[in-house]
């Protein structure tokens, strides 16, 4: 049977393309990534906490341990502390213009080669300038190592072969207190709620500013009360670090379980505290609160609810007015001992059903002695 090549060629081409793609994905990848750890050379200290007067220096060091099977070359440097987009403590990049700790730390050997499975102590000097402003400064001593090579190979040196450089950075937090007048001046500058952001997620947002010279730790929390009830009524953010002279703007607190409708009272609480560098602890805690209300119900649902309420009010009003008009022509009958609705209806020559309807009596139509009943006037239809 002859083969129609005009129809089979695209299929064969796609099949061969798939096979080639799988082969490329299965090509060997050789990576030599730096494996190392960094700790303070001061025993039992997870970070550096220095108190250094302006114009003085302090010598210290770090221990870099090469955990891998290959020799690594690391670069060591100081970096200023900063705030990440979510307010967590972070370091500026190596190429960033350093102003404080990043400019004060000096290594005798900024580049060090470490054999495999060995550790090396790298010394540094932290010198505070004579004109440094008193206060607390955060930063770190960073160790950065680039991988030796990340190579992708094909059968031969083809267009897909090449190398990609990667880098890893580990740092030891470094805090410096320069003695002098302490200025603790921070602000909670903004708080609010957006039903949706660019990612279609409802969120609360916070903004803070540190105008002082102390490091401020910030812990926001939101508590919600309202209807319908929530499974999780408290939302908490991770603790944030507010460096002196910096601000945190529009820090997001997601509300992933927001119901589609509801009305809630929101209590936003923020715990502030200063970070005592000398003793590595929080001091002078303060809690601030702000309240807002949130209406999650769409406008069209509110309109429908209002229309329904208005309809019920009109219906009740109509029934009430109609009943008043009916009772206006009625006579009053005081229930005597032993009387029933049937006997009263017979006495006044009216339908017992009409009598029950006007007086809103329900089965079993029990009457209490002394109750006043409204008896409609006699009409031809009421004699049934």
N, C-alpha and C positions, 0 to 999 in steps of 0.2 A: 504494500500500500504506500503510495507516495506521501512524503511529508511536506506539509505546507510551511516552508521556512519563514515566510513573511509573518506568520502568526506565532511560531515557536521561538523565534530569535529573541524577542523581548523577555519571554519567560526564562530562557536559558541565561540571558544576560543578568537578570535579577538574581537568579540562583547562584551564578558565579560570583556576583558582587557580595552576596551574603556570606559565601564560603570564605572569600578573601577578607572580609571584615572580621569574621570570627578568628581567622588565623592571626590577624594583626592584634586582636585583643588577647590572644593566647601567647603572643610573643613574650619572651622572658624580660622581666623588669628587675634590674639590679639597683638597689638603693643602699647607700651607706649613710645612715642618719646618725647624727651625734647623739649619744646617750650620756648624760652627765647630771650631776646634782650639785647644788650650791648651798652652803650653810655659812653662818657667821663663824669666824674664828674664835669668838668669845664663847667659852663653854656654857652650854645650857641657855643660850640666848637665841631666840628665833628671829630677832630683828635687832637693829642698832638703835639705841636710845641715848643720844649724846646731849650733854649740857656744856656748851662751849661759849665763853664770852667772846665778844667781837674782838678781832685781832689775834685770836689764839687758834691753835691747831690740835688735832688729836690723831694719833696713829692707830690703825686697826688693820683688819684683814678678813679675807674670805677663804673658804676651803672649797676648791672645785675638784670633784671626784669623777674621773672618766670611767664610766660603767661599761663602756663598750669594748669591743675587741680590736678597734682601730685607733690609731693616734688621732687626736683632735687638736685643732688650733682654735683658741677662744679669744674673743676681744672683750676687754673689761672696761667699764666706764660708769660714770655717775649720771643720774637723770633726775630731773625735777618731778615731784609728784603732781598729778592732775586728776581730774574727775572724768570717768568714762561717761558715755551718753546716758547711762542709767545711774550715775552717781557713785559707782564703786571706785575704790582707790586704783589708780593706774599710774604708769610712768610715761613721760614724753618719749618720743622716738630719739634715736641717736643723733639724727640730723636736725632735730628741733633746737632752736636757740635756747640754751640753758641759762637760767638766771640765778638759781639758788644752789641747792645741793649738787645739781648737775655741773655747776661751774666751780664748786668748791672742792670736789673730790679729784684727787690726782693719783694715778698709779705709776710706779716706777717703770713697770713693764705693761703697757696697755694691751700687748698681744703675747699670749703664752701658748706653748705647745705642750700637751700632756700625753704621755704614753698610755697605752691601754691598761685598764685595771689599776690605775695609780691615782693618787690624790696629790694636789699641790696647793700650798698656802700662798695666796697672792696678797701682798701688803698694799695698803693705800694710806694716804694722808688727807684728812678733811680739814681745810683751812678756812676759817670764817674771816671775811674782810673786816678791816677797821671800821668801815662805814656801814656795816650791816645793821639793818633795823631790828631792834629787839622783837622777839616773837617766836612762834613755833613754825617749823618748816618740815614738810614731808617730801620724801623722794626715795631713791633707792640706789643700790650698787648692782649694776646689771652685768650679766655674763651672756655673751651671744656667740653661738657657734654655728657656722655654716656646714651643711653636709658636704662630704667629700665629692659625691657625685650621685646623680639620679639619672641612670641611662636606660633608654628604651632601644632594644636591638631588634633588627630583622635578620633574615638569613645572611644578608651581606650589608654593606654600608648603603642603605637605601634612603629614600626621602623621609622615612619615618624615624630614622635614627637620630639621636641627639642627647643633649644633657639639659637638666633643669636644676637650678640651684635652689635650695631651701635653707631656712635658718630657724634656729630655736633660741629663745631668750628666757633666762631665769633670773630673777632678781631677789635681793634681800632688802626688805623695807628698811629705810633709814630715816630717823626723825632727829631733828636738831632743835634744841631750845637755846635761844640766845637770851641771857638774862636781861631784864629791863622791865619797863612798865607793861603790864598785861592789858590788852584791850579786847574785851569780849563783846562783840557787837555783830549779831547775826539777825536776819530777817526772814520771815515766811512771807514772801512777796506775792504769791498767787496760788489760788486753788479753784478748781472747777471740774466740770464734767462734760464730756462730749459723747453724744449717743453713738456716733460712728467716726472713725478716723479713716485714713487712707486704706487701711487693711480691713475695713468693715468690722472693726472690733470696738465695742464701747470701752471707754477708759476714763479714769480720773487723772488729773494732772496737777503736779505740784511744782512750785518754783521757790528757790531759796537764794539768799545772798549772804556772804560773810564779809563784813566790812572791818573786822578786827584782825588781830595778829595771832589768834589761837586756832587750832584745828578743831572743827566742830563735827560731831557725829550726829547724824540725823536718821530717825526711825519713824516713817509714816505708817499710819493705820487708818482704815475706814470701816465704820460699823453702820449697817443699814437696818432700819426698822420700817415695816409697812406692810402693804398687801399687794399681791399674795405673799405668804411667808416664804422665806428663802432657806435652802439647805445650808448654805454657807453665808452667814450674815456679817462676817468679819474678813476683810481683805488686808493683807500685810505685805509690805515691801521689805526687801533686804536693807540692812543698815547702809547708809551712804556716808561718804567722807567729804566734808566741805573744807577745802583748803583755804587758808587766809587770802583775802582779796579776790576770791573767785565766786562764781554763781552757778547754780544748777537751774536750768530753765526747762519747763514743761516735761518733767520726769513723769513717765507714764506708769499708772497702776491699772492693769487690765481687769475688766469684769467680764470674764468669759461666760459666766452662767447667768447673764442678765436675762430676765424673762421678757417676753414681747410686750406685755402690758403690766402696769402696776404704778403705785405711788409710794415713794419711800422718803423717810427722813434720814439724812446722812450726817453722821458725826465723824468728822475728820480729826484725828489726833496725831500730833507729831511730838515725839520725845527728842529733845535736844540735850546734848552733853558735851563738855569740853574733853579733849583728849590730853591727859597729863602725860607728857613725854617722859618726865623723870621717873615716874612710878609705873608707867605703862598701864594706865587705868582711866576710867571715865570719872569725871568730877563735875560738880555743879549741875545736876540734872534739872531740866525744866520741861514741862508738858504744856503745849498749847492746843486749843480746840477751835474748830470752825464748823458751822452748821449750814447745810443747804437742803433744799427739797428737790426731788426728782420726780417728774411725771413722765412715765414711759408710754402712756396710752396715746395712740395716734389720734389726730384731730377728728377723723371721720367716725371713730368709735365713740368718742365723747359726744359728738352730735347725735349719733344713734341712741346713746343712753339718755340724753336730754329729751329727745323726741319721745322715747318710750315712757319716761317719767311724766312728761306732759300729757301723753295719752291716758296714762293711768289716772292722773289728777282730774282730767276732763271727764273720764268715765265715772269716777267716784262722785264728782260734782253733779253729773247728770242724774245718777241714781239717787243721790241725796235730795236734789231739788224735786225730782219726780215723786219721791216718797213724801216729802213735805207737802206737795200739792195734793197728793192723795189723802194724807192724814188731815188736811185742812177741813175737809167736808165730813170727817168721821165724828162719831160720838165716842165717849170714853166709857169703858165698862170695867169695874173693879171686880176681880176674880173672887168669888165667894167659896167657902169650904165645899169641897166635893164637886165643883164644876170642872168640866172638861171642855176642850175646844169644840167638840161636837155639840155638847149641850148649849154652849154659849151661841154657836152658830145657829142652832135651831131656835133658840130663844129670840134672836134678832132677825131670823128669817133670811140669813145670808149663807153663802157657801163657806164651809169650814176651810177649804183650800185657799180661798181669797183672804179669809181671816188670818190664816197662818202666814201667807205671803206678806201682807201689810205689816204684821207684827214681827216678821223675820223669825218665825218659830221653826224649829227643826225637829225631825222625828227623834224621840217618840212623843213630842208635843206635850211634855209635862208642864203643867201650870202651877205656879206658886201662889198660894193664897195672898190676896192683897195686891197682886200685880195689876197694872192698868193696861187694858187692851184697847186698841183703836178699832172700832167697828164701822165698816163702810155703810153708806146709806143703801137702802133697799133699791135694787134695780132688777129688771127682768132677768138679767143673766145671773144675778147673785142668788136666785131662788133655787138654783140647781143643787 
